Each structure stands twice: as C-alpha cells, then as structure tokens.
C-alpha cells in the first residue's frame, strides 16, 4: 500500500463526518460529480413513495392542507436557511435557478434608485445567469455590463443598480470574496445578488452576517435534492416589503384563495412564490435535507478543504509533471469544493476515468472537473481518483 | 333503487371508457375534484420508484443522457400534443402555469407590431393569469385591459397586441368559443394566447386546427400528472423562429453545453425551456400520461357531457327547487367538464358533502364546484353525488 493510501485510511479514520456516508446510496465507483447531481440519500425513496401513495393517492386534494403541501415552499426554505447562514422567514423554495435569478435581479433593479441604469454581471458565471440578466436588463430598460468579479470594485459607481455574482465559479472552482464584494457593492449604493449553486452545502455562506440583499441557488448539487429539484430564493428580511416580483403568481398573493382580480403581495418571503409548487420534487428535497440534521457547516468546510488539498497532493504525486494544470486556486479562501484541471484531450480522459469508476465531468473545451461532497466522499476515494487519473494520463 | 340509480347503472354498463377507472387508485368516496387534482394512476408509484432508486440512485449523472432526462420536456410535450390537437414539436413541458403565461404573453407582445400597445386579458380568468398579464404589460410597456370574453370582439382593434383567454372558466365551468374568438383576434391583427388548464384532457381543443398562436396549461387536473406537476407551453410551429423568450435560460440555448457567454436560442419549441427540469415531477407526469394510450378525446368529451347532463338531472330531481342555482351554461357548446352551483352556505354545505364522501370543492364566496373526469367518474358516482347533495341541502 502506498504512503498516500495509508494516509487516506488514517484521514478517514479521524473524519468526524465519516458516518454520514452511510446515509447515501453509493457503489464501487468514486463519485466526484456531486457538484452536478448529489447522490441519493437512502431514505428518500420511501418518503417519496408515501407522498405518492398516501398523500396523493389516498388523501388527494386534502393533502394541500393535511400533508402540508401548501406551506412546503417556505417550510423547506427554513430548512435551507441555516445551511446558508440565514435566519428563518427569508427563503422560499420553488422554480428553477434561472427563474429565481430573474425574480431576484428584476426585484433588485426595482429596489435601486431609479436613475441607476446599469446592471453588472459576472462575465465568468454559469451562462444561464448571464442570459437571464440580459433579459432582466432589457425588460427593465437597463444596460448590462459583464465584468469579472475582480473588476467589480472598479466598475461600481453611481450608475450601478445591481450586481449578479456567482459565489463559486462553476468551471474553475474559484471562490469569490462574498463579504468584501457585497460591502463594495453596498458602498456604491447598489444591491448584491448572489448565486449560491456551487457553494451552498459545501461551505459557510453567511448571507445574514454579510448583509447580502438577494440570493438564489439550486438544491441538487451539495444539497442532494434530486435531479432538477426546485431552487430557492433568499430576500433579506428588511427588503421584503419592497420586493416587487416580476412573476406575481397567485401563490404569492396576500390572500391566495380569495381569488381577487387585483394583485396584493403576501408579506415576507412568500412574495417570492409564483405558481403551484411541484410537490413531488419538493418533498423529495425536504426528505433529502434530513441528512443535515446536527451537521456543522464549519466541519463540512474543513473536510472539503482537506479533501481538495489531499487530491492536489495525489495529483502532484501520481500525475506526470505538466500533464494537467490546476485551474482552481491554491489558497483556501479562494477555493470552493471542486478541483478543475486543464488537460489535453480532457473529453477522452474523462471517458476513460468513468470507465475505470472515477466519475467526474468534462467541461468544454479542456477541463476535467472533480467535485468533493464532504458528506460522502472519503479520502480513500480521493487517493484512488488521483491514482487512476495518473494511470490514465501518464505513461 | 330509484329510477335514476337504475339509469346510472345502465349508463355505466354502456360506457366505452368504463374500464379506464381501474387504472386509477380510488376509494369509497365520489371524487369530483379531479378538476383540481387528478387521481393517482395506479402504475405511477412504481415508475417513480424506478426513477429514484435506479435512475438517480444508481446511474446518477449518467441518467441525463441514458435515462432520457435531458429530452424529457420536449418528449413529454409530444405526448400531450395529441390531447390538445397539436402536431409534434410544438409543446415543451416545464415550470408552472404562471411562469408559462409570462413567457407566452411577453413573447406574443414581441411578435405583434410594435405600435400595438394594448393587451386584453380575460377579466373572469383564474387570477394568476391576470396578475402575470399585469406584470407582462408593465415590463413590455403595454397597457392591460381586462374584459370579459364576450366583450373581446368589440374590444379588439389596431391597438391590440395580444389577448390572453381561458378556455374554460375555473369558477363557472363556462367553455369559451376558442375557434371564433381566435379568428376574431387574428382578424384584428393580434395574437391569441389560450390557457387550457380546465379544458385539456376533458374536451377537444384543436390548437392546430384553429390556428391558436400560443397556449399554456397545467397537467395536474384532467391529465392526472400529480400535485404541482409541470405545466406546458405550446408555440405554433411557424411562430417558433420569432419566439423571443423573456426567460432565456441555458436549457433553451442552441448549444446548451457549449457554455457560451452569449445567448442563441435553440430551434423549435425548445426555446420555451428555461432551467434544469424537475425530473421527479416530470417523469411522474410522463408515466401518468400512459392512461391516454388509445383513448379518443371525442369519446372523453361525449362522456363528459353525458356526466354533467346526468348530474344536472339528478340535481333537478333531488335538490329542493331554488336551493341551488346552476352557474354553468346548459348549452353543450358552452360547458366544460364541471358544474358550478351557487348555494347559500356553500362552504358549510361542501364540508358536509365531504364528510359524506362526496368530494368537490368550495370557491369563495358561494360556489359549490364539481368536476367530472371522464376517465374515472361513473354515472353511479354522479347519482350518489346528486342524492347526497339533495339530502344535505334539503329538508
């Protein structure tokens, strides 16, 4: 057994989160794609079966009240809240991330001073954020200006209405400085909208602590909610009375069953709701969140960094020099929970890795992406991934 | 046995759709709320269990390709298409009805001549359509004018950009004249957007035949897709190249995995997609649609009218004169698949009906609503509902 394999075994033995792995359905493979689709928590199938067979099949329409369907978006929002550093009453679950980016950005522009005519958007963000920001700008008569996160401080000014940023870059795994950027945005008088897709569930976000205005995120990566599980929207409590949604569906009405012809928004985070929630996907997510009970996000973050550090060490040891180039920052404060390696023939290399049971993903044109979910990835997994990668690209 | 009960038995014996009832999970109750939440098709739980345990739990990320997750929105759209009289390639499934109303109405306004500055909306429609229309008007700089469907022909003119109408009124069950209204809208040079929530799956819609421009609908009523199952969007084929979505998420990009910084819409109905689809809810819907295999919508419509005719006859016979007033039109061409009865103390009456196993719903302030799903409601159900209603309000 190699020295690294021995180290891996020791690290696993000392891992305080190790027992959580048993909560998930996993197999022989090393699953390093939880930053794309989280693994299935083992208790979820039975919970969803109950939702379908009993709540839908037997109670039917009564479940909107008796099974708590109607209040699921805000109830599940309150389950996500502590994971992103938010007090209750500020998050609702529902719709896709794209749709929530639209709500958040249009609402942010409407909360800004009317003479601020520019929206800044992270030029390196996951593309959908940029497309939706373009639409939000067009519909609100603002100009969209793509800048890198590093350029944001200089780009801010009296024209800036709102800034949409990604907390962790989906491609490189770079973690942006949410506290400092939010402070800079506020100093310029603009609103900060953060996309947490690649950070929530992997590290401490601190939404309330850092005064973030609005945030969105998906729930199918580190939160393991299932394929396409609904996204969420955070609206800071003091901004809620001014949250003016571009999608004022009946679920966000102050009196949804009053069937009033004119719209009057509900108080609080509820006004981020739109239409009828997709109950099956939503209650699968609710069940999946059970694994977070008593899990400390600081322990998660510590393990995440230990995993990525160890992976980089394994790559250094096993992969021939110059064969891959790490795109993820070395400094902990700039690193999310994934490692991105630039590699010639990355598409072919990833196919061979997958054949050998190391599941990462390939991002066009030349990036190998490996996600490290602290709840179920072991150091032994990491050593194997590094070793197989070395064997695949080397020799 | 009363004469009506004998008639009910005979009608059930002659019902060519009778065997379909066995495809659903039903109990002792008479379920007349399928126009709110359709009953569970019996095979759905096992299908969803496979999606969760095998597709998510075992194949995980590979299921986006291997289990057909990625193409589900358009594949399931093509399953709905024949039910609403549409050729393939014009419907995508995803998001809520409210979100789809937004996409359809903003896109319709953008397809209309730029100097047309007014949107007409059905003043009697389900409220969310009106709220979303108000938002679409505000964001596109148009004026919103609520009118009743009967007033639409006179209200149309050179200023009209688009008209949003409901095919069947959710409250009264009145069926509006889609062919004539669509023709009138077109004659004025405007676009017609129809909401099919209360008609799809209960009667023939004929989207292609009548030249409807855009349409939306939910799938959890007569299509039995499950609580909050995703809605759909129809864009007529020849309009698709001009469909300019206000929600251009990455799923509607011409090259979604190219991760391009700038947006380029996919061809066809795909450009109605937005973000990552909610796979669990969506594939439950796909399974639910299996019951429509070989079902003729004209047979469904014929049974629907026979059921509502028979219910009105039972009400006439069993309910003391003047105790309820029917709000649903008597003429077949003006009737959807529900009967709405105005009744004093409607809330209390509905609670008592439900206690006695007749499940309808109450709409504020004074309406008893009974939906008749032709796939599983029997004439015996109808006779019992009428009899219990008579006993509840009479005497």
Interface residues (C-beta under 8 A of the other chain):
Chain A: X25 X27 X31 X33 X36 X37 X39 X40 X44 X45 X48 X49 X52 X53 X55 X56 X57 X58 X60 X61 X63 X64 X69 X95 X96 X97 X98 X99 X102 X106 X123 X126 X127 X128 X130 X131 X132 X134 X135 X139 X140 X146 X171 X218 X220 X226 X227 X228 X229 X230 X231 X245 X246 X247 X248 X249 X250 X251 X253 X257 X258 X259 X260 X261 X262 X263 X274 X275 X276 X277 X278 X279 X280 X281 X282 X284 X359 X361 X363 X364
Chain B: X25 X27 X31 X33 X36 X37 X39 X40 X44 X45 X48 X49 X52 X53 X55 X56 X57 X58 X60 X61 X63 X64 X69 X95 X96 X97 X98 X99 X102 X106 X123 X126 X127 X128 X130 X131 X132 X134 X135 X139 X140 X146 X171 X218 X220 X226 X227 X228 X229 X230 X231 X245 X246 X247 X248 X249 X250 X251 X253 X257 X258 X259 X260 X261 X262 X263 X274 X275 X276 X277 X278 X279 X280 X281 X282 X284 X359 X361 X363 X364
